[in-house]
Amino acid sequence: LFPDCIYGGASIAGVTAGNHRLWAHRTYKAKLPLRIFLMVMQTTTIQNNIYVWARDHRLHHKYTDTAADPHNSNRGFFFSHVGWLLMKKNPEVKNKGKNIDMSDVAADPVVQFQIKYYGRLVLFMAYILPAICTMYLLGETFANSLLICNMRHLVGLNMTWSVNSAAHIWGWKPYDSSINPVENPSVALITLGEGWHNYHHTFPWDYKAAELGNYALNGTTAFLDLMAYLGQAYDLKTVSPEMVRKRVARTGDGSYKHGKVPLQNGNAKDHQDTTTKDEGFVWGWDDKDMKVEDIKDATITFKSS
C-alpha cells in the first residue's frame, strides 16, 4: 500500500496545489511542466475536470453558505460533505454560476486538453496505470489492484469533502467570526493544509491558504515553495502581517492567541469591531470585486521577470 499512498498523496496535491490554489484562486502562476503534472494528478482523483471544479469552487467562495453555494454548510454536515453531489443543484447555484468569470481557466491549453480527453485520462491514470504497477511490480492480484485503486479514490474524495463539511463546522474563527469556515488542524493534516479555512475564506488569494501551520500541517505550501525554488511556480501571493492584524482586530472572534502577528495589548478580543462584519466575498486573485487596498497590500514573491 505504501507506493499507492505516495501516488495518492501526489493525486491530492493535484487538487490542493492545482485545482484549488492555482486554477480556482489564482494564488500563484505555474509554468507548463508544473501545470501538466498538476493536471495529470488532479485527473486521478476523479473529482470532475479542472474547469467544473474551479467554477464550483469560485461560486462557493463568492456566495459562501448561501443558496448559491453548491455545498452550503447551513444545510447540514451530510449535504455539504456529499449530499450536494447526489441531488439537483439549487436554481440559484445555476443562475449565479453563469456570472462567474472563468475566462482565465478556459484559456489554459492544459485545461482544454484535459476536458477533451477527460474520460480516457481518468481510465488510464486512475485505474490502468496504477493497477498495472501494483500487479507487475508488487505482485498483487488484479482484484486487489482494483480494490486499491477504489480505496485511493474513496479516501481522496472524503479528504476533499471534509473541507466543505468539517472545516465549516468544528473549529475557531480568529480572522472572521461572521462566516462559517473555521480553523481545523485535523482537516489541515489530512488534506495537506486545506483546513485553515477561516483564514482561507478571509484571504482566498494567499497561496499558503493559511497563516499558521508548519509544513507538517500544510504540505501543499511545502510543495509550492519547492516548485518556486525550482523555477516552476512564480508570482506567489500572500498577505502582509499588517493586513492580518487589522482583520483580526476588526472581525475575529477573539481566539487569535497563537498567530504570527502581535496585537496591541495582546488580545484580539479587545480590538473587535462587531459592527463591521460584511467584508464582501471574493473568489481570489483577479476577482473584479477584490478591494484595491487588498491588492496593494498583498506580498508577491518569486516575481516573474
JOMO-V795782 format. One record per pair of residues at least 12 apart in sequence whose ideal C-beta (glycine too) atoms are under 10 Angstrom apart, sorted by sequence separation. I is the first residue (numbers start at 1). GAP is how many residues later the second one is. D is the distance in Angstrom with one decimal. If there is no record, write none. Layout:
BEGIN
((I/GAP/D) (I/GAP/D))
END
This chain:
BEGIN
((18/12/8.2) (22/12/8.6) (23/12/8.9) (38/12/8.7) (59/12/9.9) (60/12/8.7) (71/12/8.3) (72/12/7.7) (133/12/8.4) (134/12/9.3) (168/12/4.6) (169/12/9.5) (170/12/6.6) (171/12/4.8) (172/12/8.7) (183/12/7.3) (184/12/7.9) (196/12/8.3) (197/12/8.3) (198/12/9.8) (199/12/5.3) (208/12/8.4) (209/12/7.5) (224/12/6.8) (244/12/9.0) (249/12/9.7) (256/12/3.8) (257/12/9.9) (279/12/8.6) (282/12/8.3) (17/13/8.6) (22/13/7.5) (56/13/9.4) (57/13/8.5) (60/13/9.8) (71/13/4.3) (131/13/9.4) (132/13/7.9) (134/13/9.8) (167/13/9.2) (168/13/5.5) (169/13/7.1) (170/13/9.9) (171/13/4.0) (182/13/8.7) (183/13/5.5) (184/13/6.5) (196/13/6.1) (197/13/9.0) (198/13/9.9) (199/13/7.7) (207/13/8.9) (208/13/4.7) (248/13/7.2) (254/13/7.4) (255/13/7.3) (256/13/8.5) (285/13/8.0) (56/14/4.9) (57/14/9.7) (70/14/5.7) (71/14/8.3) (131/14/4.1) (134/14/5.9) (167/14/6.3) (168/14/6.8) (170/14/6.0) (171/14/8.1) (181/14/9.9) (182/14/9.3) (183/14/6.7) (184/14/8.8) (195/14/9.1) (196/14/3.5) (199/14/9.3) (207/14/7.3) (245/14/8.6) (247/14/9.8) (249/14/6.4) (254/14/5.3) (255/14/8.3) (23/15/8.4) (35/15/9.7) (55/15/9.3) (56/15/8.2) (65/15/8.6) (69/15/8.9) (70/15/8.9) (75/15/9.4) (130/15/7.4) (131/15/6.1) (134/15/8.3) (167/15/6.1) (169/15/8.5) (171/15/8.8) (181/15/9.4) (182/15/5.9) (183/15/5.0) (193/15/7.6) (194/15/6.3) (195/15/8.4) (196/15/7.2) (206/15/9.7) (209/15/10.0) (221/15/9.6) (244/15/7.1) (245/15/9.6) (246/15/9.4) (248/15/6.7) (249/15/8.0) (253/15/8.1) (254/15/3.1) (256/15/9.5) (279/15/9.7) (285/15/9.7) (18/16/8.6) (22/16/6.6) (23/16/9.1) (130/16/9.7) (131/16/9.9) (166/16/8.7) (167/16/8.3) (168/16/9.0) (170/16/8.3) (171/16/8.0) (181/16/4.0) (182/16/5.2) (183/16/6.7) (193/16/6.1) (194/16/8.7) (196/16/6.5) (208/16/8.0) (244/16/7.5) (245/16/4.5) (252/16/4.8) (253/16/7.9) (254/16/8.3) (17/17/8.6) (18/17/7.7) (21/17/9.7) (22/17/9.9) (131/17/7.9) (164/17/9.7) (167/17/4.7) (170/17/8.6) (171/17/9.8) (180/17/8.9) (181/17/5.1) (182/17/9.9) (183/17/9.3) (192/17/9.9) (193/17/6.1) (196/17/5.8) (207/17/6.0) (208/17/9.0) (221/17/9.9) (244/17/5.0) (245/17/8.0) (251/17/9.9) (252/17/7.8) (254/17/9.1) (72/18/7.8) (127/18/8.9) (130/18/7.4) (131/18/5.9) (163/18/9.0) (166/18/6.0) (179/18/9.2) (180/18/9.0) (181/18/8.6) (191/18/9.8) (195/18/8.3) (207/18/9.2) (241/18/9.3) (243/18/9.2) (245/18/6.2) (249/18/9.8) (250/18/9.8) (254/18/6.4) (18/19/8.3) (19/19/7.8) (23/19/8.8) (70/19/6.7) (127/19/7.4) (130/19/5.6) (167/19/9.2) (168/19/9.9) (179/19/7.1) (181/19/6.9) (182/19/9.4) (241/19/6.7) (242/19/7.8) (244/19/9.9) (245/19/8.6) (249/19/6.3) (252/19/8.1) (253/19/7.9) (17/20/9.4) (18/20/3.1) (19/20/9.1) (22/20/9.8) (60/20/9.9) (70/20/8.2) (72/20/9.6) (129/20/9.7) (166/20/7.6) (167/20/4.6) (181/20/4.2) (193/20/6.2) (241/20/4.6) (248/20/5.1) (249/20/9.5) (252/20/6.5) (17/21/6.0) (18/21/6.7) (68/21/9.8) (69/21/8.5) (72/21/8.8) (128/21/9.3) (163/21/8.7) (166/21/5.3) (167/21/8.4) (175/21/9.4) (177/21/8.5) (180/21/8.5) (181/21/8.3) (188/21/9.1) (193/21/9.9) (196/21/8.1) (207/21/9.0) (240/21/9.4) (241/21/9.1) (248/21/10.0) (249/21/8.4) (250/21/7.5) (251/21/7.4) (252/21/9.9) (253/21/9.9) (16/22/9.5) (18/22/9.3) (19/22/9.6) (20/22/9.5) (68/22/7.3) (70/22/10.0) (71/22/9.5) (127/22/5.2) (130/22/7.5) (162/22/8.5) (165/22/9.1) (174/22/10.0) (175/22/9.9) (176/22/6.2) (179/22/5.7) (188/22/7.3) (193/22/8.6) (195/22/7.8) (196/22/7.4) (249/22/3.4) (250/22/7.3) (251/22/7.3) (14/23/7.8) (15/23/8.9) (18/23/6.8) (19/23/5.2) (67/23/5.3) (68/23/9.3) (69/23/8.7) (70/23/5.3) (126/23/6.5) (127/23/8.9) (175/23/5.1) (176/23/8.8) (179/23/7.7) (192/23/9.8) (193/23/9.4) (195/23/9.0) (245/23/9.2) (248/23/7.6) (249/23/6.9) (250/23/4.9) (251/23/8.2) (13/24/8.9) (14/24/5.1) (17/24/8.6) (18/24/4.9) (66/24/9.5) (67/24/8.3) (68/24/4.2) (69/24/7.3) (70/24/9.9) (126/24/9.6) (162/24/8.6) (163/24/6.1) (166/24/9.7) (167/24/8.4) (171/24/7.9) (173/24/9.4) (174/24/6.5) (175/24/5.3) (188/24/9.0) (189/24/9.1) (193/24/6.3) (194/24/8.6) (248/24/8.9) (249/24/7.4) (250/24/9.2) (13/25/7.4) (14/25/7.3) (16/25/9.9) (17/25/9.2) (18/25/9.8) (67/25/4.1) (68/25/5.6) (162/25/5.2) (163/25/9.3) (166/25/9.9) (171/25/9.2) (173/25/4.7) (174/25/7.8) (175/25/9.2) (176/25/7.1) (188/25/5.8) (192/25/8.9) (193/25/3.2) (194/25/9.8) (246/25/9.2) (250/25/9.6) (251/25/6.6) (14/26/7.1) (15/26/7.9) (16/26/9.5) (19/26/8.5) (24/26/8.8) (66/26/7.5) (67/26/7.5) (68/26/9.0) (70/26/9.8) (126/26/8.2) (127/26/9.0) (171/26/7.3) (172/26/7.3) (173/26/9.6) (175/26/8.3) (176/26/4.7) (191/26/9.8) (192/26/7.1) (193/26/5.8) (194/26/7.3) (207/26/8.3) (245/26/8.9) (250/26/5.5) (251/26/6.0) (10/27/8.5) (14/27/2.8) (15/27/5.7) (18/27/9.9) (23/27/5.4) (66/27/9.7) (68/27/7.4) (69/27/9.0) (70/27/8.2) (126/27/6.7) (163/27/9.6) (167/27/7.4) (171/27/7.1) (175/27/4.2) (176/27/9.6) (183/27/8.5) (185/27/8.6) (189/27/7.7) (191/27/9.6) (192/27/3.8) (193/27/4.6) (211/27/9.2) (250/27/8.8) (251/27/9.4) (10/28/9.6) (13/28/6.0) (14/28/3.5) (19/28/7.5) (22/28/9.1) (23/28/8.2) (26/28/9.6) (56/28/9.3) (67/28/9.7) (68/28/4.0) (159/28/8.6) (162/28/6.8) (163/28/5.9) (167/28/5.3) (173/28/9.7) (174/28/9.3) (175/28/7.6) (183/28/9.3) (185/28/7.4) (188/28/9.4) (189/28/5.7) (191/28/8.8) (192/28/4.5) (193/28/5.7) (207/28/9.1) (208/28/8.4) (211/28/7.5) (251/28/6.9) (11/29/9.2) (12/29/8.1) (13/29/8.8) (14/29/7.3) (15/29/9.6) (19/29/9.2) (24/29/7.2) (25/29/8.6) (63/29/7.8) (67/29/8.8) (68/29/7.8) (162/29/6.7) (166/29/8.0) (167/29/8.5) (168/29/7.0) (173/29/9.1) (183/29/7.7) (188/29/4.7) (189/29/9.4) (191/29/8.3) (192/29/8.6) (193/29/8.3) (207/29/4.6) (208/29/9.4) (250/29/8.5) (10/30/9.1) (11/30/5.1) (12/30/9.4) (14/30/6.8) (15/30/5.5) (19/30/9.4) (23/30/7.7) (24/30/4.2) (63/30/8.4) (66/30/8.8) (126/30/9.8) (161/30/9.9) (167/30/4.0) (168/30/9.7) (183/30/9.2) (187/30/9.9) (188/30/6.6) (189/30/9.1) (192/30/8.6) (193/30/9.3) (206/30/9.1) (207/30/5.7) (208/30/6.0) (211/30/8.9) (10/31/5.1) (11/31/7.6) (14/31/6.4) (19/31/5.7) (23/31/4.5) (24/31/8.4) (68/31/9.7) (159/31/5.4) (160/31/7.1) (163/31/4.9) (166/31/9.2) (167/31/8.6) (186/31/9.6) (188/31/9.3) (192/31/7.8) (193/31/9.7) (206/31/6.4) (207/31/6.2) (208/31/8.6) (9/32/9.4) (11/32/8.6) (12/32/9.5) (13/32/10.0) (15/32/6.4) (18/32/7.3) (19/32/9.8) (22/32/8.9) (23/32/9.7) (24/32/8.7) (25/32/7.9) (26/32/9.8) (68/32/10.0) (158/32/8.9) (159/32/5.2) (162/32/8.6) (163/32/6.8) (185/32/6.1) (188/32/9.8) (205/32/5.1) (206/32/5.0) (207/32/9.9) (247/32/8.1) (8/33/9.9) (11/33/4.4) (12/33/7.1) (14/33/9.2) (19/33/9.9) (20/33/8.4) (24/33/4.2) (25/33/8.0) (56/33/9.4) (59/33/9.8) (60/33/9.5) (63/33/5.8) (159/33/8.6) (162/33/7.9) (164/33/9.4) (167/33/8.7) (168/33/9.2) (205/33/8.5) (206/33/5.0) (211/33/6.0) (7/34/8.8) (10/34/8.0) (11/34/5.0) (19/34/4.9) (20/34/8.4) (23/34/8.8) (24/34/5.8) (59/34/6.7) (62/34/7.3) (63/34/9.4) (160/34/8.1) (163/34/6.6) (167/34/9.5) (203/34/9.2) (205/34/7.9) (11/35/9.4) (15/35/9.7) (18/35/9.4) (19/35/6.2) (23/35/9.5) (24/35/10.0) (59/35/9.8) (62/35/9.5) (155/35/9.1) (156/35/9.9) (159/35/8.5) (203/35/8.4) (8/36/8.4) (11/36/9.6) (14/36/9.3) (18/36/9.6) (24/36/9.0) (25/36/7.9) (175/36/7.9) (203/36/4.7) (7/37/7.5) (8/37/8.9) (20/37/6.8) (24/37/8.0) (48/37/9.5) (56/37/8.3) (59/37/6.2) (62/37/8.7) (63/37/9.5) (163/37/9.0) (174/37/8.7) (202/37/8.8) (206/37/9.9) (211/37/9.3) (15/38/7.8) (19/38/7.5) (47/38/9.9) (59/38/5.2) (62/38/6.7) (174/38/9.1) (206/38/9.6) (58/39/8.8) (59/39/9.9) (61/39/9.7) (59/40/9.1) (199/40/8.6) (203/40/7.7) (56/41/7.6) (59/41/5.5) (202/41/9.8) (203/41/7.8) (55/42/6.4) (58/42/5.0) (202/42/8.9) (55/43/9.9) (57/43/9.7) (58/43/8.1) (56/44/9.0) (58/44/7.5) (203/44/7.8) (212/44/9.9) (55/45/5.8) (199/45/8.4) (202/45/6.2) (211/45/9.4) (54/46/9.1) (55/46/9.7) (163/46/10.0) (202/46/9.2) (212/46/6.7) (55/47/5.4) (58/47/9.0) (211/47/9.9) (212/47/6.7) (237/47/9.0) (246/47/10.0) (247/47/9.9) (54/48/7.0) (199/48/9.4) (211/48/6.1) (212/48/7.1) (237/48/5.7) (199/49/9.9) (202/49/7.9) (211/49/6.0) (52/50/9.6) (54/50/9.3) (55/50/7.6) (202/50/9.2) (211/50/7.9) (235/50/9.1) (243/50/8.5) (51/51/6.6) (54/51/5.2) (55/51/9.7) (243/51/7.3) (246/51/9.2) (53/52/9.6) (54/52/9.9) (52/53/9.8) (243/53/9.9) (51/54/5.5) (198/54/8.8) (240/54/9.8) (243/54/4.8) (50/55/6.8) (51/55/6.7) (198/55/8.7) (239/55/8.4) (242/55/7.1) (243/55/8.1) (240/56/9.7) (243/56/9.1) (51/57/9.0) (54/57/8.5) (198/57/9.3) (240/57/5.1) (50/58/8.1) (237/58/9.4) (239/58/7.5) (240/58/7.2) (241/58/9.2) (239/59/6.6) (240/59/5.5) (50/60/8.1) (51/60/5.7) (199/60/9.5) (238/60/7.0) (239/60/7.1) (50/61/4.9) (51/61/8.6) (237/61/5.2) (238/61/4.9) (49/62/7.6) (50/62/9.6) (237/62/7.3) (238/62/7.8) (49/63/9.9) (51/63/8.2) (52/63/8.8) (236/63/8.8) (237/63/5.5) (238/63/7.0) (50/64/5.8) (51/64/6.1) (175/64/9.9) (236/64/6.8) (237/64/8.3) (49/65/5.5) (50/65/7.8) (235/65/5.7) (236/65/4.8) (49/66/5.2) (52/66/9.7) (234/66/9.1) (235/66/8.1) (236/66/5.5) (49/67/9.6) (51/67/9.8) (234/67/8.6) (235/67/6.8) (236/67/8.9) (50/68/9.3) (233/68/9.9) (234/68/4.6) (235/68/6.0) (39/69/9.0) (49/69/5.0) (175/69/7.5) (233/69/6.9) (234/69/6.8) (235/69/5.7) (40/70/9.5) (48/70/8.6) (49/70/9.9) (174/70/9.6) (232/70/10.0) (234/70/5.0) (39/71/5.0) (43/71/6.3) (176/71/7.2) (182/71/9.5) (231/71/8.4) (234/71/9.0) (38/72/8.3) (39/72/7.2) (42/72/7.9) (46/72/9.7) (49/72/9.2) (85/72/9.4) (175/72/5.7) (176/72/9.0) (179/72/8.9) (183/72/8.1) (35/73/7.1) (36/73/10.0) (37/73/9.8) (49/73/9.3) (174/73/9.5) (175/73/5.9) (178/73/6.3) (182/73/9.7) (183/73/9.8) (228/73/7.2) (229/73/8.3) (35/74/9.0) (36/74/5.9) (39/74/7.5) (40/74/8.6) (43/74/9.2) (48/74/10.0) (174/74/6.0) (176/74/8.8) (177/74/6.2) (228/74/4.4) (35/75/4.6) (39/75/5.2) (43/75/7.2) (82/75/8.0) (175/75/9.5) (176/75/4.6) (177/75/6.2) (178/75/9.2) (227/75/9.4) (32/76/9.9) (34/76/9.8) (35/76/8.5) (46/76/5.6) (81/76/9.8) (82/76/8.3) (85/76/8.7) (175/76/7.0) (176/76/7.0) (177/76/3.7) (225/76/9.3) (32/77/8.7) (36/77/8.7) (43/77/9.9) (44/77/8.7) (45/77/9.3) (46/77/9.9) (81/77/7.9) (84/77/9.4) (174/77/9.6) (175/77/5.6) (176/77/8.3) (177/77/8.0) (202/77/7.7) (204/77/8.6) (205/77/7.7) (225/77/9.2) (24/78/10.0) (26/78/6.8) (30/78/9.8) (32/78/7.3) (36/78/9.6) (43/78/4.7) (44/78/7.7) (173/78/8.7) (174/78/4.8) (175/78/8.6) (177/78/8.7) (204/78/6.4) (205/78/9.1) (206/78/9.2) (207/78/9.2) (224/78/9.7) (23/79/9.5) (26/79/9.1) (42/79/9.9) (43/79/5.8) (46/79/9.4) (81/79/9.9) (82/79/5.7) (173/79/6.9) (174/79/6.4) (203/79/9.7) (204/79/6.4) (205/79/5.0) (206/79/9.2) (30/80/9.3) (43/80/9.9) (44/80/9.5) (45/80/9.6) (46/80/5.6) (81/80/4.7) (84/80/8.0) (172/80/9.3) (173/80/4.4) (174/80/7.9) (175/80/9.5) (201/80/8.0) (204/80/4.6) (205/80/4.1) (23/81/8.3) (24/81/8.2) (40/81/7.5) (43/81/8.9) (44/81/4.7) (45/81/7.7) (46/81/9.4) (80/81/8.0) (81/81/7.3) (84/81/9.9) (172/81/6.5) (173/81/9.2) (174/81/4.7) (175/81/7.6) (201/81/10.0) (203/81/9.5) (204/81/8.1) (205/81/8.4) (23/82/5.4) (39/82/8.6) (43/82/5.2) (44/82/4.7) (80/82/9.9) (81/82/9.7) (82/82/8.9) (83/82/9.5) (172/82/9.1) (173/82/6.8) (174/82/3.8) (205/82/8.2) (22/83/9.6) (42/83/9.6) (43/83/7.0) (44/83/9.1) (80/83/9.6) (81/83/6.4) (82/83/8.2) (172/83/4.1) (173/83/9.4) (174/83/7.9) (204/83/8.3) (40/84/9.8) (41/84/8.2) (80/84/4.9) (81/84/3.7) (171/84/9.3) (172/84/8.8) (174/84/8.8) (175/84/9.0) (200/84/10.0) (23/85/7.4) (40/85/6.1) (44/85/8.7) (79/85/9.4) (80/85/4.4) (81/85/7.9) (172/85/9.4) (174/85/6.7) (205/85/7.2) (19/86/9.9) (22/86/9.5) (39/86/10.0) (44/86/7.8) (79/86/8.4) (80/86/9.0) (204/86/9.3) (23/87/9.4) (77/87/9.7) (78/87/7.9) (80/87/9.6) (81/87/9.7) (23/88/7.1) (77/88/5.1) (80/88/6.1) (81/88/9.9) (76/89/8.8) (77/89/7.7) (80/89/8.2) (205/89/7.6) (71/90/8.3) (205/90/8.6) (73/91/7.1) (77/91/8.8) (203/91/8.2) (18/92/9.6) (71/92/9.7) (72/92/9.5) (73/92/6.8) (77/92/6.4) (206/92/8.3) (71/93/4.6) (73/93/9.7) (76/93/9.2) (77/93/9.7) (175/93/9.5) (205/93/6.6) (206/93/9.2) (207/93/9.6) (70/94/8.8) (71/94/7.8) (73/94/9.0) (74/94/8.9) (174/94/6.7) (207/94/8.7) (69/95/9.5) (73/95/3.7) (177/95/8.0) (203/95/9.0) (207/95/10.0) (72/96/9.2) (73/96/6.7) (178/96/8.8) (71/97/8.6) (177/97/8.1) (178/98/9.3) (179/98/8.8) (69/99/10.0) (178/99/3.9) (80/100/9.2) (177/100/7.7) (178/100/7.2) (179/100/9.0) (176/101/7.8) (178/101/8.1) (179/102/8.6) (65/103/7.1) (176/103/7.0) (60/104/7.8) (64/104/8.7) (44/105/9.3) (46/106/10.0) (47/106/9.3) (73/106/10.0) (74/106/7.2) (45/107/8.8) (46/107/5.8) (53/107/9.5) (57/107/9.6) (73/107/5.1) (44/108/8.1) (45/108/7.2) (72/108/9.2) (73/108/8.3) (44/109/8.4) (47/109/7.7) (46/110/8.2) (47/110/7.0) (14/111/9.9) (45/111/5.0) (46/111/8.0) (69/111/9.8) (44/112/8.3) (45/112/7.5) (47/113/6.4) (11/114/8.8) (45/114/9.3) (47/114/9.6) (65/114/7.3) (11/115/8.3) (45/115/7.5) (64/115/6.2) (65/115/4.9) (64/116/7.1) (65/116/8.3) (64/117/7.2) (7/118/9.7) (7/119/9.9) (11/119/9.6) (61/120/9.7) (7/122/9.1) (8/122/9.3) (7/123/5.9) (4/126/6.7) (7/126/8.2) (3/127/8.7) (7/127/9.5) (4/129/8.7) (3/130/7.1) (4/130/6.8) (3/131/7.3) (1/133/9.2) (3/134/7.8) (4/134/9.0) (3/135/6.9) (2/136/9.5) (4/136/9.7) (65/136/9.6) (1/137/9.4) (64/137/6.3) (1/139/9.8) (61/139/8.9) (8/140/9.5) (12/140/9.8) (20/140/9.0) (61/140/6.8) (64/140/9.9) (4/141/9.3) (7/141/9.5) (8/141/10.0) (11/141/7.2) (15/141/7.7) (19/141/9.3) (60/141/9.3) (7/142/9.6) (11/142/8.9) (14/142/9.7) (62/142/9.7) (5/143/10.0) (8/143/8.9) (9/143/9.9) (12/143/9.1) (16/143/9.4) (20/143/8.9) (61/143/5.5) (4/144/5.2) (8/144/4.6) (11/144/9.9) (12/144/5.9) (15/144/8.6) (16/144/8.6) (3/145/9.5) (4/145/8.1) (7/145/7.1) (8/145/8.9) (11/145/6.0) (15/145/6.0) (58/146/9.3) (1/147/6.9) (4/147/8.0) (5/147/8.3) (8/147/6.8) (9/147/9.6) (12/147/6.3) (16/147/9.3) (57/147/9.7) (4/148/5.8) (8/148/6.2) (12/148/7.8) (15/148/9.9) (1/150/8.5) (5/150/9.4) (1/151/9.3) (8/151/9.1) (20/171/9.6) (21/172/9.4) (20/173/10.0) (21/173/9.1) (27/173/9.9) (20/174/7.0) (16/175/6.7) (17/175/8.2) (25/175/8.8) (15/176/8.7) (16/176/5.1) (17/176/9.5) (27/176/9.6) (15/177/8.9) (16/177/6.8) (27/177/7.9) (28/177/9.7) (12/178/9.1) (16/178/5.8) (26/178/9.5) (27/178/5.6) (28/178/9.9) (12/179/7.1) (13/179/6.5) (15/179/8.8) (21/179/9.5) (25/179/5.4) (26/179/7.3) (27/179/6.3) (28/179/4.7) (12/180/5.8) (20/180/9.3) (24/180/8.7) (25/180/6.3) (27/180/3.8) (25/181/8.6) (26/181/9.5) (27/181/8.2) (104/181/10.0) (12/182/9.2) (25/182/8.2) (27/182/7.6) (101/182/8.7) (104/182/6.9) (9/183/7.5) (21/183/9.5) (100/183/7.3) (103/183/9.9) (20/184/10.0) (21/184/9.7) (25/184/8.2) (21/185/8.9) (22/185/8.8) (38/185/9.9) (101/185/8.1) (21/186/5.7) (101/186/7.8) (21/187/8.6) (100/187/9.5) (101/187/7.1) (21/188/6.4) (20/189/7.6) (34/189/10.0) (38/189/9.5) (17/190/9.1) (34/190/9.5) (37/190/9.3) (16/193/8.1) (34/193/5.8) (30/194/9.0) (33/194/9.7) (34/194/10.0) (38/194/10.0) (37/195/8.6) (28/196/6.5) (31/196/8.9) (34/196/8.8) (27/197/8.6) (30/197/7.4) (33/197/9.7) (34/197/9.5) (35/197/8.9) (30/198/9.7) (33/198/9.8) (34/198/4.0) (35/198/10.0) (21/199/6.8) (28/199/8.7) (31/199/9.7) (33/199/6.2) (34/199/6.3) (20/200/8.1) (21/200/8.9) (28/200/7.7) (31/200/7.3) (32/200/9.1) (34/200/9.9) (31/201/5.1) (16/202/9.5) (17/202/9.3) (18/202/9.6) (21/202/10.0) (22/202/8.9) (30/202/6.3) (31/202/7.7) (16/203/8.1) (17/203/5.0) (21/203/7.2) (29/203/9.9) (30/203/5.4) (31/203/7.6) (16/204/4.2) (17/204/8.9) (29/204/7.1) (30/204/7.8) (15/205/9.2) (16/205/9.4) (28/205/5.3) (29/205/5.4) (30/205/9.4) (13/206/7.6) (17/206/5.6) (27/206/9.9) (28/206/6.9) (29/206/4.6) (12/207/8.6) (13/207/6.4) (16/207/8.4) (17/207/5.8) (28/207/5.8) (29/207/8.4) (12/208/8.5) (16/208/9.4) (27/208/9.1) (28/208/4.4) (29/208/9.6) (26/209/9.3) (27/209/7.1) (28/209/6.6) (9/210/7.8) (13/210/5.7) (17/210/7.9) (27/210/5.3) (28/210/9.5) (13/211/9.3) (22/211/8.5) (26/211/8.2) (27/211/8.3) (21/212/9.7) (25/212/9.0) (69/212/9.9) (10/213/9.4) (9/214/9.7) (21/215/9.5) (66/215/9.2) (17/216/8.5) (21/216/9.9) (65/216/9.9) (64/217/5.7) (62/218/9.7) (63/218/6.8) (62/219/5.4) (64/219/9.8) (61/220/6.1) (62/220/7.1) (63/220/9.6) (60/221/9.6) (61/221/7.0) (62/221/5.0) (61/222/4.2) (62/222/9.6) (60/223/8.2) (61/223/6.9) (58/224/9.3) (59/224/7.8) (58/225/3.8) (62/225/7.6) (57/226/7.6) (58/226/7.2) (61/226/8.5) (57/227/9.1) (62/227/8.3) (55/228/9.8) (54/229/9.1) (58/229/8.1) (54/230/9.8) (29/256/9.8) (25/257/9.6) (26/257/8.8) (27/257/6.5) (28/257/8.8) (25/258/6.8) (26/258/5.3) (27/258/6.1) (24/259/7.2) (25/259/3.3) (26/259/4.2) (24/260/6.7) (25/260/6.5) (26/260/5.3) (23/261/9.9) (25/261/9.3) (26/261/8.7) (25/262/9.2) (21/263/8.8) (20/264/9.7) (27/271/10.0) (28/272/9.0) (28/273/9.1) (29/273/9.3) (31/273/9.8) (28/274/8.2) (29/274/10.0) (29/275/7.0))
END
